[in-house]
Amino acid sequence: MLFNRLQQAMQLYLDNAGSENGLRALCRVPPPAELLRRRTRTLAIEFYLVLIEAGLGLCLSAASLADVASATEYALEHIALTNDLFSFRKERYEHDDLNLIAAYHHHHGWSLQRTVNHLCAAIDRAEHQLLATCDDLLNTCDRAAVGAYLDALCHLVGGNQHWNYIAARYHGEHHRWNGVRAGTITLHRDRTVFAATGPALPPINEVTL
């Protein structure tokens, strides 16, 4: 059953990735809402969720999958939003406009700062909705498998956000995150510079698994 779901999730990912490449070839930037729907099915890499089940020794029933559906959607949205926020510098200088920041500018004329503020608020909202939904489920669902899945889902979201801070892929070859999570972010062609307006958190540039 897990293998069949993994096949389906992989095919969905490949279909959506191919569709995004088609949009790039046409130089078409979808409206933000449409692009976010697409991104939750490509960037969020939904097949990871099936692999998480396998890694935990789980195989969620249809009833359990229905129970966790809302939490899963909030997690996928958080991952997609976070990706587009942090990847913008790289994609902008590579002339790849299939990014939510570019979409808001293209369709609504929003400034970079306004769009960043909007995405940050949307990321916070998705996080709060995810945590609230998980709390509700843990209080009402007595299936241990659901609790284990939700715990892993939250770790996936947190790990993805942390990776976006430390990723040389998005911030330059020699990037070492300095722990800044609030302040002024300067997007140079070859690097991102994080400058704090207040005390920075201790940097964590490596994750031990």
Secondary structure per residue as TSV (DSSP state, phi and psi in degrees):
chain	resnum	aa	ss	phi	psi
A	1	M	-	360.0	-44.3
A	2	L	H	-62.4	-41.7
A	3	F	H	-63.0	-40.2
A	4	N	H	-64.3	-41.1
A	5	R	H	-67.2	-36.3
A	6	L	H	-64.2	-43.2
A	7	Q	H	-58.6	-45.6
A	8	Q	H	-63.5	-42.5
A	9	A	H	-67.7	-39.3
A	10	M	H	-63.8	-42.6
A	11	Q	H	-65.1	-39.4
A	12	L	H	-61.0	-43.8
A	13	Y	H	-61.4	-47.9
A	14	L	H	-64.6	-39.8
A	15	D	H	-62.2	-44.9
A	16	N	H	-71.1	-36.6
A	17	A	H	-63.1	-41.8
A	18	G	H	-62.9	-38.7
A	19	S	H	-64.3	-41.1
A	20	E	H	-63.1	-41.0
A	21	N	H	-63.7	-33.7
A	22	G	H	-63.7	-40.0
A	23	L	H	-64.5	-39.4
A	24	R	H	-62.0	-42.6
A	25	A	H	-62.5	-32.8
A	26	L	T	-88.1	-2.7
A	27	C	T	56.7	38.0
A	28	R	-	-102.5	129.8
A	29	V	-	-109.0	110.7
A	30	P	-	-66.5	159.2
A	31	P	-	-58.1	153.3
A	32	P	H	-53.5	-43.2
A	33	A	H	-63.4	-42.5
A	34	E	H	-65.9	-42.1
A	35	L	H	-65.0	-39.1
A	36	L	H	-63.0	-40.3
A	37	R	H	-60.3	-41.1
A	38	R	H	-66.3	-42.8
A	39	R	H	-66.0	-32.4
A	40	T	T	-68.0	-13.8
A	41	R	T	-108.4	-0.5
A	42	T	T	-121.3	-65.8
A	43	L	T	-60.7	-38.2
A	44	A	T	-71.0	-16.4
A	45	I	-	49.3	71.4
A	46	E	T	-60.4	-25.1
A	47	F	H	-66.0	-19.9
A	48	Y	H	-56.9	-33.8
A	49	L	H	-65.6	-35.9
A	50	V	H	-68.9	-39.4
A	51	L	H	-64.8	-34.2
A	52	I	H	-62.1	-45.0
A	53	E	H	-55.8	-47.3
A	54	A	H	-61.9	-42.7
A	55	G	H	-64.0	-30.1
A	56	L	T	-88.7	-2.3
A	57	G	T	74.1	28.1
A	58	L	-	-107.4	161.4
A	59	C	-	-149.9	91.8
A	60	L	-	-63.2	137.2
A	61	S	-	-71.9	168.0
A	62	A	H	-58.8	-38.7
A	63	A	H	-65.6	-41.0
A	64	S	H	-67.8	-40.5
A	65	L	H	-61.0	-38.1
A	66	A	H	-65.9	-38.8
A	67	D	H	-62.3	-40.0
A	68	V	T	-93.7	4.1
A	69	A	H	-59.0	-45.1
A	70	S	H	-64.7	-44.3
A	71	A	H	-61.3	-41.0
A	72	T	H	-62.7	-42.4
A	73	E	H	-63.8	-41.6
A	74	Y	H	-63.5	-38.6
A	75	A	H	-64.8	-45.7
A	76	L	H	-63.6	-38.5
A	77	E	H	-64.8	-44.2
A	78	H	H	-59.5	-45.0
A	79	I	H	-63.5	-44.1
A	80	A	H	-65.8	-44.2
A	81	L	H	-62.7	-44.7
A	82	T	H	-62.4	-42.3
A	83	N	H	-58.6	-49.3
A	84	D	H	-68.0	-30.2
A	85	L	H	-66.2	-50.7
A	86	F	H	-79.7	-25.3
A	87	S	T	-87.3	-3.4
A	88	F	H	-59.3	-43.4
A	89	R	H	-57.3	-52.2
A	90	K	H	-57.5	-48.0
A	91	E	H	-71.4	-34.4
A	92	R	H	-62.8	-44.5
A	93	Y	H	-78.9	-11.9
A	94	E	T	-96.8	4.9
A	95	H	T	61.2	36.4
A	96	D	-	-104.3	106.2
A	97	D	-	-93.0	7.3
A	98	L	-	-83.5	69.3
A	99	N	S	-145.8	143.7
A	100	L	H	-61.5	-35.8
A	101	I	H	-63.3	-45.2
A	102	A	H	-64.1	-36.1
A	103	A	H	-65.8	-42.3
A	104	Y	H	-64.6	-38.1
A	105	H	H	-68.3	-42.5
A	106	H	H	-66.3	-43.7
A	107	H	H	-93.9	-26.6
A	108	H	H	-122.6	-5.9
A	109	G	-	70.1	19.9
A	110	W	-	-68.5	147.9
A	111	S	-	-73.5	164.8
A	112	L	H	-60.5	-44.6
A	113	Q	H	-65.0	-42.3
A	114	R	H	-62.3	-41.6
A	115	T	H	-67.8	-42.0
A	116	V	H	-60.7	-44.1
A	117	N	H	-58.7	-42.7
A	118	H	H	-64.5	-45.1
A	119	L	H	-66.3	-39.6
A	120	C	H	-61.2	-41.7
A	121	A	H	-65.5	-38.7
A	122	A	H	-67.4	-37.3
A	123	I	H	-64.6	-45.5
A	124	D	H	-60.4	-41.8
A	125	R	H	-65.0	-43.2
A	126	A	H	-63.2	-38.1
A	127	E	H	-64.9	-46.2
A	128	H	H	-63.8	-40.6
A	129	Q	H	-65.6	-39.1
A	130	L	H	-62.6	-49.0
A	131	L	H	-66.0	-41.0
A	132	A	H	-64.6	-40.8
A	133	T	H	-65.8	-41.5
A	134	C	H	-62.1	-43.3
A	135	D	H	-60.5	-44.5
A	136	D	H	-61.2	-44.0
A	137	L	H	-65.6	-41.0
A	138	L	H	-66.4	-26.4
A	139	N	H	-83.9	-18.2
A	140	T	H	-117.5	-16.2
A	141	C	-	-108.9	130.6
A	142	D	-	-102.1	12.0
A	143	R	-	-87.3	120.5
A	144	A	H	-61.7	-33.6
A	145	A	H	-62.2	-37.0
A	146	V	H	-64.9	-43.9
A	147	G	H	-61.1	-42.2
A	148	A	H	-65.0	-40.0
A	149	Y	H	-65.5	-45.0
A	150	L	H	-64.5	-38.2
A	151	D	H	-62.2	-44.2
A	152	A	H	-65.7	-37.0
A	153	L	H	-61.6	-43.4
A	154	C	H	-67.4	-36.7
A	155	H	H	-64.7	-37.6
A	156	L	H	-62.0	-45.0
A	157	V	H	-64.0	-47.1
A	158	G	H	-64.4	-41.0
A	159	G	H	-64.5	-39.6
A	160	N	H	-63.1	-43.7
A	161	Q	H	-64.4	-41.9
A	162	H	H	-63.1	-43.2
A	163	W	H	-59.5	-37.4
A	164	N	H	-65.0	-29.8
A	165	Y	H	-71.0	-38.4
A	166	I	H	-97.7	-4.1
A	167	A	-	-72.2	118.0
A	168	A	H	-63.6	-27.0
A	169	R	H	-54.2	-38.4
A	170	Y	H	-99.3	-23.4
A	171	H	H	-118.2	4.4
A	172	G	-	112.9	151.5
A	173	E	T	-55.8	-36.6
A	174	H	T	-103.2	19.0
A	175	H	-	-65.6	132.1
A	176	R	-	-132.6	110.8
A	177	W	-	-60.3	134.9
A	178	N	-	-97.7	9.8
A	179	G	S	90.1	-3.7
A	180	V	-	-73.6	126.3
A	181	R	-	-121.2	-0.7
A	182	A	S	-150.6	133.7
A	183	G	E	153.0	-143.7
A	184	T	E	-108.4	126.4
A	185	I	E	-109.9	122.5
A	186	T	E	-109.1	127.0
A	187	L	E	-102.8	97.2
A	188	H	-	-87.1	165.3
A	189	R	S	-60.0	-36.0
A	190	D	S	-110.2	-0.7
A	191	R	-	-166.1	160.2
A	192	T	E	-107.7	136.4
A	193	V	E	-114.9	121.6
A	194	F	E	-99.8	117.0
A	195	A	E	-120.7	125.8
A	196	A	E	-81.0	147.1
A	197	T	S	-97.0	-6.1
A	198	G	S	-149.5	-169.6
A	199	P	-	-60.1	132.6
A	200	A	-	-85.4	152.7
A	201	L	-	-73.0	155.6
A	202	P	-	-58.3	129.4
A	203	P	-	-69.1	143.0
A	204	I	-	-129.0	103.8
A	205	N	-	-104.0	-3.5
A	206	E	-	-130.4	144.0
A	207	V	-	-115.9	125.5
A	208	T	-	-95.2	124.3
A	209	L	-	-100.0	360.0
